[in-house]
Amino acid sequence: MIRSVRFRLTCWYTGILALVLAVFSITVYTALARDAYSDVDSSLAASVDALSRTLGHEIEEHRSKVSGEAEFRGVVATVYKDFFPDVAVAIYDAARLVAAKPGADGRVPERPLVPFEYRTQDTQRIASREISIPTAGNYRFIAETSLLPVRAELSDLRGSFYLAILAALALAALGGYLLARKSLSPVVAMSADADRINTKDLSQRVAVLHEKDELGQLAATFNRL
């Protein structure tokens, strides 16, 4: 069976299709995963930007860092609780916690020891940015959200790709085998015709089904012999 031309053609056809599907799936999955994580970062960036603008507005409006921060804490506990329900936020003035809102898991982000923009820690995506409020100094804004929903979606996407590729390869293998079998059936017929030609009966000829294709030319050449 392994030496069969039909089997080898089927393997080649299925292997090439598997390579094409694998490259396509990896390319699409990589692009979708990159976009998904980019959306998470964009959401965290929007949280940080909104928080910094609100804090600056409150301090400027009250013309006092103390009263502005107090009013800002009320805004974080009410407005941002509804605006960013799944995002945990915290604002620090040096080591002092100015305001915070826990995320869906009840966590409050800790002040990072080393400055960074974005970082993944376990299943959490964290954005940290130091922003200067002109009338109050520098604050460290941290926003944090869970990556579990994104990873669950990507896992479902991988499962869909696996099933689609397996189904496509199964259909391709079956179709390739049937196509190879049909394409090579004239060769089998030619072999049977050739077996009937012997020294006792040289009148037999190999049937020429299609004179202009390669198999027809082979059959004509054999008959001339």
N, C-alpha and C positions, 0 to 999 in steps of 0.2 A: 504493500500500500504506500509506504514512504517513497518508494522509487517511482511511483506513478507520476506522470507529467501533470495529470489533473490535480493531484494532491499538492505538488510543488507550486503550480500556478495559483492554487487557492491560498496557499500559505503566503506567497509573495503579495498577492492582492490584498489579503487581510492585514498583513504586516504593514504595508505602505499606508493603508487606510488608518490603521491604529496609530501610526506615527503622526499622520496629519491631524487626526482627532486629538491626540495628546497635546501637540503643539498649540492647536487652536484653543483647547480647553484651558491649558495653563496660561495662555495669553489673556483670554477673557477673564479667568478667575483672578489673575494678578491685577488687572485693571479695575475690576469690581471691588476687590479687597482694598486697593489703594484709595479708591473713591469713598468707600465706607469709612475707613479710618480718617480720611481727609474731612468728611462730614462731621465726625466726632470732634476733631480739632477745631473746625469752624464753629461748632456749637460752644465749645469751651472758650474760644477766643471772644465770641459774642458775649458770653457771660462776664468775662473779665473786663471787656470794654464798657459794658453797661454798668458794672459795679463801680469802675473808676470814675466814669462821668457822673454817676449819682452821688458818690462821696464828695467829689469836687464841688458839685452844685450845692449840696447841703452845707458844706463848710463855708462856701462863699456866701450863701444866702443868710446864714446865721452869723457870719463874720466872727466865728469862733470855732476853734478846732474841737473843743470839748462838747459844746452844744450841737455842732454839726455832726460829730460822730454819734452822739446819742440819738439824734433824729435818724441818722443813717441806719443804725441798728434796728430801729422800728421798721424802716422800709425793707430791709433785708428779711426780717421776720414775717412780713406780711406780703408785700408785692412780689418779691423774688421767690417766695415759697410757691406761688402759683405760676410765675413765668418760667422758672427752671425747676420743676418738681423732682427731676431725677439727677440734678447736678448739685453736688456739695460744694459750698464756697466758704472761704475764710479770708479775712483781711487782717494783716499784721502790720503794726508799727514797730519795727525792730522785733523784739521778742514779745511784745504786748499784743494780745488778741483784741482787735477792734470790734469785729462783728463776724458772725458765722451762721451758716445754715446747713444742716445735715442733708445728705442725699437720700436716695431711696433706701439704702441699707442702714441709715442712721449714723453714718460716719461723718466726722468733721475733719477736713484736711489739716495736716500738721504743717508747721512752718518748715520749709526745706532748709537744710544746712548748706547746700550748694545751689547757687542760682541756676536755673534752667528754663527753657521755654516749654517743652513738652517731654513727658516721660511716661513710660508704661511700667507699672509696678503691680506684679501679679495679674489680677484681672481688672485693674483700674488704669484709666488714662488720666493723667494729671497735667494741667497747664499752670505754669507759675511765671508771673511777670512782675517786675518792680516798676512802679509808675510814680512819677513825681507829681504831687499836688502843689501847685504854685504857692498856695497860702498855708500849707500845712507840712510840707516835706515829703519824704519818700515812704511809700507803702508797698507791701508785698501782697499781691492778689493771687489767690490760688483757687482754681476750679477743678473739680474731680468728678468723673462719672465712670460707671461700670462698662466694661467692654463685653460683658456676657451676652447682651442682645446681639451685638455685631458678630461675635464669634458663633453664636447659634445660627444666625442667618447664613454665614459663610459655610458652616458645617452642612446645613441643608442644601446649599448650592453645590458643594462637593459631592454629596450623595446623589443629587440629580445628574451631575456630570457622569458619575460612575455608572449609573443605571443606563443613561442615554448611550454612553460609549459601548457598554457591554451589549445592549440591544442592537446597536448599529453594526458591531463586529459580528454578532451572530447572524444577522441578516446578510451582511456582506460575505461571510464565509459560505453560507448556503447558496446565495446567488452566484458567487464566484465559482463554486464547485459545479453548479448546474450549467453555468455558462461555459466553463472549461470542458465539461462533458459533452455539451452540444457542439462546441467548436472542434473537438477532437474525434467526434463520432465518424467523420469521413476517413480519418486515418485508420480507425478500427476496421471499417468496411474495406479499405484498400488492403489491409493486412490479410483479411479473410479471402479477398479475391486472389491475392498473390499466392496464398497457400494452395489454391486449387490448380495453379499452374505447375505442371511437372513434366517429366520426359515422356509420359504416356499421352499427355494432352497439352499440346502447346497452343491450342486455339483459344484458350481462355485469355481474357484481357481484364485489366483493372478498370472498374467503372470510373469514368470522368464526369463528375457531377457539375463542376463549374470550371470551364476551360481557362478562364482568365485569372483565377486566383492562384495562390502559391500551391495549394494542394492539387488543383487541377493540372498545373504544369508538372508537378511531381508525378501524378498518375500518367500523364502523356509520355513523359520521359521513360517511365518504367515500361510502358507498353512498347515503346520503340526498342527497348533493350530486348 
